[in-house]
Amino acid sequence: MDPTPTLDKDLPSISRRQQIMGWISVLVLLYLLIVAVSVISRGFRAAVGDEAEELFAFATNPFLGLMVGIMSTALVQSSSTTTSIIVSLVAGGLPVSIAIPIIMGANLGTSVTNTLVSLGHIGNKNEFKLAFSAATVLDLFNLLAVVIFFPLELMFGLLERLAKISATFFIGDADLSVDNLDFVGALVRPLRDLIRTMTSALLPDPYDAILQVLIGMGLIFFSIYFLGKVLKRLMVGKAKEIMNTAIGRGPVSGILSGILITILVQSSSTTTSLMVPLAGLGILTLAQIYPFTIGANIGTTVTSLLAATSVSGPTALPSLQIAMVHLLFNFLASVLIFFVPFLYRIPFLGSQWLATTASENKLWAFVYVLGVFFVIPGIFLGASLLFA
């Protein structure tokens, strides 16, 4: 039986004025959701950001580099932030061979944001099941990519070699700073800075940053709760058809949509997080969202590429090389997993199993998030200190 709610049959039609007001409400709530993600990201960075680069010092071997990438990106909730830091560290002398596993870990760590957003549906078992599967499909896709390419990199230096060849064709003096293209950042900055100013006035550092994280989480739950109520009334008839046409036309369309939207907003966490509520409401299915997240994975690599173009001199080649590693890793993983049916089904079926388990016992959702993104990487990093 299809668990997806049939919105068209369950809800009455609404007037044109109600539709207009409804879509305005959707835009406001989506804005609040994006602001919430940004507030949480900034809050984490304010609390632990000063130690972010010190955390990379633990990456004394490829495996620890992988753990560092996962944990550091889960803390700042932005692979773009982590990869941009890595680009600057490579420019400062960090070996590319050590930086590559950190990039892989960053790819996995960034998907924690989706899972946190899915918790906004935890009060409704069926919605939570759909939302959690849509969130964790990206986790499992990135994990599968690491399982495939991490050993290949250790044995053959595959990505390092390909990235070096690619980087030699693009070396130049152009400065394409991402700040000039950060449209979403310009939109969310006023409210985000207002929240930061208010928390700073109330509490000293670092407690103000912790309060920012809590406010951000509250905004996520608030926006998702009311977004669900509004969308249930709006996503009927033509509106639902338009949404399905934009993202759900087919796998290739979904991938291209994910790439384009993520390039525009410069955050895969933002674009994929916005899809999670639509999955929870049954507006988009897991089969439709899965390709979209693959595209978002590719689109997010633009940030590190643009950051690398601002580096000149003798460090320009390794900086662009590590940025190309990010692109090639996501692109090759997408091509391989997408076109091999057995591999393609692993994240799809795995996320459904995780969602079923978590919906039956909500505690497993929190165990999963804390274990995969924080506890397990933290144990390995702690052990490295004890036995160093």
C-alpha positions as CSV (number, residue, x, y, z in Angstrom):
1,M,0.0,0.0,0.0
2,D,1.3,3.5,-0.9
3,P,1.8,5.4,2.3
4,T,1.8,8.7,0.5
5,P,-1.1,10.9,1.6
6,T,-3.6,11.7,-1.2
7,L,-3.7,15.5,-0.8
8,D,-6.1,16.2,-3.7
9,K,-8.9,14.0,-2.3
10,D,-8.5,15.0,1.4
11,L,-8.5,18.7,1.0
12,P,-11.2,21.2,-0.3
13,S,-10.3,23.7,-3.0
14,I,-9.3,27.2,-1.9
15,S,-9.9,30.6,-3.4
16,R,-7.4,32.5,-5.5
17,R,-6.9,35.0,-2.7
18,Q,-6.2,32.2,-0.2
19,Q,-3.8,30.7,-2.7
20,I,-1.9,34.0,-3.0
21,M,-1.7,34.5,0.7
22,G,-0.7,30.8,1.1
23,W,2.2,31.1,-1.3
24,I,3.4,34.3,0.4
25,S,3.3,32.3,3.7
26,V,5.3,29.5,2.1
27,L,8.0,32.0,0.9
28,V,8.2,33.5,4.4
29,L,8.4,30.1,6.1
30,L,11.0,28.9,3.6
31,Y,12.9,32.1,4.3
32,L,12.8,31.3,8.0
33,L,13.9,27.8,7.4
34,I,17.0,29.0,5.4
35,V,17.7,31.6,8.1
36,A,17.4,28.9,10.7
37,V,20.0,26.7,8.9
38,S,22.3,29.7,8.6
39,V,21.8,30.7,12.3
40,I,22.7,27.2,13.5
41,S,25.7,27.1,11.2
42,R,27.0,30.4,12.5
43,G,26.2,29.4,16.0
44,F,28.3,26.3,15.8
45,R,31.1,28.1,14.1
46,A,31.1,30.8,16.8
47,A,31.2,28.1,19.5
48,V,33.9,25.8,17.9
49,G,35.1,27.7,14.8
50,D,38.3,29.0,16.5
51,E,39.3,25.4,17.0
52,A,38.2,24.3,13.5
53,E,41.6,24.5,11.9
54,E,43.2,22.9,15.0
55,L,40.9,20.0,14.5
56,F,42.5,19.4,11.1
57,A,45.8,18.9,12.9
58,F,44.5,15.5,14.0
59,A,44.5,14.3,10.4
60,T,47.9,12.6,10.6
61,N,46.7,9.7,8.3
62,P,44.0,9.2,5.7
63,F,41.6,7.4,8.1
64,L,41.8,10.1,10.7
65,G,41.4,12.7,8.0
66,L,38.1,11.1,7.0
67,M,36.9,11.2,10.7
68,V,38.0,14.9,10.9
69,G,36.0,15.7,7.8
70,I,32.9,14.1,9.1
71,M,33.0,15.6,12.6
72,S,34.1,19.1,11.6
73,T,31.5,19.5,8.9
74,A,28.8,18.1,11.2
75,L,29.7,20.8,13.7
76,V,29.6,23.7,11.3
77,Q,26.9,22.1,9.2
78,S,28.4,23.2,5.9
79,S,30.6,21.2,3.6
80,S,31.2,24.5,1.7
81,T,32.8,26.0,4.9
82,T,34.9,22.9,5.5
83,T,36.1,22.6,1.9
84,S,36.9,26.3,1.7
85,I,39.0,26.0,4.8
86,I,40.7,23.0,3.3
87,V,41.5,24.9,0.2
88,S,43.1,27.6,2.3
89,L,45.1,25.0,4.3
90,V,46.3,23.3,1.1
91,A,47.4,26.7,-0.1
92,G,49.3,27.0,3.3
93,G,51.1,23.7,2.9
94,L,48.6,20.9,3.9
95,P,49.4,17.9,1.7
96,V,46.8,17.1,-0.9
97,S,47.0,13.4,0.0
98,I,45.9,14.3,3.6
99,A,43.3,16.8,2.5
100,I,41.5,14.3,0.2
101,P,40.0,12.1,3.0
102,I,38.9,15.3,4.8
103,I,37.0,16.3,1.7
104,M,35.3,12.8,1.6
105,G,34.4,13.1,5.3
106,A,33.0,16.6,4.7
107,N,30.7,15.3,2.0
108,L,29.3,12.8,4.6
109,G,29.2,15.2,7.5
110,T,27.2,17.9,5.7
111,S,24.1,15.7,5.4
112,V,23.4,15.9,9.2
113,T,21.5,19.1,8.5
114,N,18.8,17.2,6.5
115,T,18.4,14.7,9.3
116,L,17.9,17.5,11.9
117,V,15.3,19.1,9.6
118,S,13.5,15.7,9.4
119,L,13.1,15.7,13.2
120,G,10.6,18.6,12.7
121,H,8.1,15.9,11.6
122,I,8.7,13.6,14.6
123,G,5.3,14.3,16.0
124,N,3.6,12.5,13.1
125,K,4.7,8.9,12.5
126,N,3.9,8.7,8.8
127,E,5.3,12.1,8.0
128,F,8.5,11.4,10.0
129,K,9.0,8.1,8.2
130,L,8.8,9.8,4.8
131,A,11.0,12.8,5.9
132,F,13.6,10.7,7.6
133,S,14.0,8.4,4.6
134,A,14.4,11.5,2.3
135,A,17.0,12.9,4.7
136,T,19.1,9.7,5.2
137,V,19.2,8.7,1.5
138,L,21.9,11.4,1.1
139,D,23.8,10.0,4.1
140,L,23.9,6.5,2.7
141,F,24.7,7.7,-0.8
142,N,27.8,9.6,0.5
143,L,28.7,6.7,2.7
144,L,28.6,4.4,-0.2
145,A,30.7,6.8,-2.2
146,V,33.3,6.8,0.5
147,V,33.3,3.0,0.7
148,I,34.0,2.8,-3.0
149,F,36.5,5.6,-3.5
150,F,38.4,5.7,-0.2
151,P,40.2,2.4,-0.9
152,L,40.8,3.3,-4.5
153,E,42.4,6.5,-3.3
154,L,44.6,4.7,-0.8
155,M,45.7,2.1,-3.3
156,F,46.1,4.1,-6.5
157,G,45.7,7.8,-5.7
158,L,43.0,8.0,-8.3
159,L,41.4,11.3,-7.4
160,E,44.7,13.0,-6.7
161,R,46.1,12.1,-10.1
162,L,42.9,13.0,-12.0
163,A,42.5,16.2,-10.1
164,K,46.1,17.3,-10.8
165,I,45.7,16.7,-14.5
166,S,42.4,18.6,-14.5
167,A,43.8,21.5,-12.5
168,T,46.6,22.2,-14.9
169,F,44.1,23.2,-17.5
170,F,42.4,25.8,-15.3
171,I,45.3,27.7,-13.6
172,G,44.9,31.4,-13.9
173,D,44.7,34.6,-12.0
174,A,41.0,35.1,-12.0
175,D,39.3,35.9,-8.7
176,L,35.7,34.6,-8.7
177,S,35.0,35.2,-5.0
178,V,31.8,33.4,-3.9
179,D,30.9,36.5,-1.9
180,N,30.0,38.2,-5.2
181,L,27.5,35.5,-6.0
182,D,26.0,34.8,-2.5
183,F,22.4,35.8,-3.2
184,V,20.9,33.7,-0.4
185,G,23.5,35.0,2.1
186,A,22.5,38.6,1.3
187,L,18.9,37.7,1.9
188,V,19.3,35.9,5.2
189,R,22.1,38.2,6.6
190,P,19.8,40.9,8.1
191,L,17.7,38.5,10.3
192,R,20.6,36.3,11.1
193,D,22.7,39.2,12.2
194,L,19.8,40.6,14.3
195,I,19.5,37.2,16.1
196,R,23.2,37.2,16.7
197,T,23.1,40.8,18.0
198,M,20.3,40.0,20.4
199,T,21.9,36.8,21.8
200,S,25.2,38.7,22.2
201,A,23.4,41.3,24.3
202,L,21.8,38.7,26.5
203,L,24.7,36.2,27.1
204,P,28.5,36.3,27.0
205,D,30.6,34.2,24.6
206,P,30.3,31.2,23.9
207,Y,26.8,30.9,25.5
208,D,25.4,33.4,23.1
209,A,26.4,31.0,20.3
210,I,24.7,28.1,22.0
211,L,21.5,30.2,22.3
212,Q,21.8,30.9,18.5
213,V,21.8,27.2,17.9
214,L,18.8,26.7,20.0
215,I,16.9,29.6,18.4
216,G,17.8,28.1,15.0
217,M,16.4,24.7,15.9
218,G,13.3,26.4,17.2
219,L,12.9,28.2,13.9
220,I,13.3,24.9,12.0
221,F,10.5,23.2,14.0
222,F,8.3,26.3,13.8
223,S,8.7,26.8,10.0
224,I,8.3,23.1,9.2
225,Y,5.2,22.7,11.3
226,F,3.4,25.6,9.7
227,L,4.9,24.9,6.3
228,G,3.3,21.5,6.4
229,K,-0.1,23.0,7.2
230,V,0.1,25.6,4.4
231,L,1.4,23.2,1.8
232,K,-1.2,20.6,2.5
233,R,-3.8,23.1,1.3
234,L,-1.8,24.5,-1.6
235,M,-0.4,21.4,-3.2
236,V,-3.5,20.4,-5.0
237,G,-4.3,20.4,-8.7
238,K,-2.0,22.4,-10.9
239,A,0.4,23.4,-8.1
240,K,1.3,19.8,-7.4
241,E,1.7,19.2,-11.2
242,I,4.2,22.1,-11.5
243,M,6.2,20.9,-8.5
244,N,6.4,17.4,-9.9
245,T,7.4,18.8,-13.4
246,A,10.2,20.8,-11.9
247,I,11.8,18.1,-9.8
248,G,9.9,14.9,-10.3
249,R,9.9,14.6,-14.1
250,G,12.6,11.9,-14.0
251,P,16.0,11.1,-12.5
252,V,18.0,13.2,-15.0
253,S,15.7,16.2,-14.5
254,G,16.0,15.7,-10.7
255,I,19.8,15.7,-10.9
256,L,20.0,18.8,-13.1
257,S,17.5,20.6,-10.8
258,G,19.7,19.7,-7.8
259,I,22.8,21.0,-9.5
260,L,21.3,24.3,-10.7
261,I,19.5,25.2,-7.4
262,T,22.5,24.3,-5.3
263,I,24.8,26.4,-7.5
264,L,22.4,29.3,-7.1
265,V,22.1,29.1,-3.3
266,Q,25.6,27.7,-2.7
267,S,24.6,25.2,-0.1
268,S,23.6,21.6,-0.6
269,S,22.4,21.6,3.0
270,T,19.9,24.3,2.2
271,T,18.6,22.9,-1.0
272,T,18.2,19.3,0.3
273,S,16.8,20.5,3.6
274,L,14.0,22.3,1.7
275,M,13.1,19.0,0.1
276,V,12.7,17.1,3.4
277,P,9.4,18.8,4.4
278,L,8.0,18.1,0.9
279,A,8.9,14.4,1.3
280,G,7.2,14.3,4.8
281,L,4.0,15.7,3.3
282,G,4.0,13.2,0.5
283,I,4.3,16.0,-2.1
284,L,7.5,14.5,-3.5
285,T,8.5,10.8,-3.2
286,L,11.8,9.4,-2.2
287,A,12.3,8.2,-5.8
288,Q,12.0,11.8,-6.9
289,I,14.1,13.4,-4.2
290,Y,17.0,10.8,-4.4
291,P,18.2,12.1,-7.8
292,F,17.8,15.7,-6.6
293,T,20.2,15.1,-3.7
294,I,22.7,13.5,-6.1
295,G,22.6,16.7,-8.1
296,A,22.9,18.9,-5.0
297,N,26.0,16.9,-4.1
298,I,27.6,17.9,-7.4
299,G,26.4,21.5,-7.3
300,T,27.9,22.2,-3.9
301,T,31.4,21.7,-5.3
302,V,31.2,25.1,-7.0
303,T,32.0,26.9,-3.8
304,S,35.4,25.3,-3.3
305,L,36.2,25.7,-7.0
306,L,35.5,29.4,-6.8
307,A,37.4,29.8,-3.6
308,A,40.4,28.1,-5.2
309,T,40.4,30.6,-8.1
310,S,41.3,33.3,-5.7
311,V,44.7,31.6,-4.9
312,S,47.6,32.7,-7.0
313,G,51.3,31.9,-7.1
314,P,53.0,28.6,-6.4
315,T,50.1,27.3,-4.2
316,A,47.5,27.9,-7.0
317,L,47.9,24.4,-8.4
318,P,47.5,22.4,-5.2
319,S,44.6,24.6,-4.1
320,L,42.7,24.1,-7.4
321,Q,43.7,20.4,-7.3
322,I,41.9,19.8,-4.0
323,A,38.9,21.7,-5.2
324,M,38.9,19.5,-8.3
325,V,39.1,16.5,-6.0
326,H,35.8,17.6,-4.5
327,L,34.1,17.9,-7.9
328,L,35.5,14.6,-9.3
329,F,34.7,12.7,-6.2
330,N,31.0,13.8,-6.3
331,F,30.7,13.5,-10.0
332,L,32.3,10.1,-10.4
333,A,30.4,8.7,-7.5
334,S,27.2,10.0,-8.9
335,V,27.8,8.5,-12.4
336,L,28.9,5.1,-11.0
337,I,26.2,4.7,-8.4
338,F,23.5,6.2,-10.6
339,F,24.2,3.9,-13.6
340,V,24.8,0.7,-11.6
341,P,21.3,-0.5,-10.5
342,F,22.6,-2.6,-7.6
343,L,24.5,0.3,-6.2
344,Y,21.7,2.8,-6.9
345,R,19.3,0.7,-4.8
346,I,21.5,0.5,-1.7
347,P,20.9,4.1,-0.4
348,F,17.3,3.9,-1.5
349,L,16.5,0.7,0.4
350,G,18.8,1.5,3.3
351,S,17.1,4.9,3.9
352,Q,13.7,3.2,3.9
353,W,14.8,0.7,6.5
354,L,16.3,3.4,8.7
355,A,13.1,5.4,8.4
356,T,11.0,2.4,9.4
357,T,13.2,1.7,12.4
358,A,13.3,5.3,13.5
359,S,9.5,5.8,13.1
360,E,8.8,2.8,15.3
361,N,11.2,4.0,18.0
362,K,12.2,7.7,17.8
363,L,15.2,7.1,20.1
364,W,17.0,5.4,17.2
365,A,16.8,8.6,15.2
366,F,18.8,10.5,17.8
367,V,21.2,7.5,18.3
368,Y,21.8,7.5,14.5
369,V,22.5,11.2,14.3
370,L,24.8,11.4,17.4
371,G,26.5,8.1,16.6
372,V,27.3,8.5,12.9
373,F,28.2,12.2,12.9
374,F,29.7,12.8,16.4
375,V,30.3,9.8,18.7
376,I,32.0,7.4,16.3
377,P,34.3,10.0,14.7
378,G,35.0,11.4,18.2
379,I,36.0,8.0,19.5
380,F,38.5,7.5,16.7
381,L,40.0,11.0,17.2
382,G,40.2,10.5,20.9
383,A,41.9,7.1,20.5
384,S,44.4,8.7,18.2
385,L,45.4,11.1,21.0
386,L,45.7,8.4,23.6
387,F,47.8,6.1,21.5
388,A,49.8,8.7,19.6
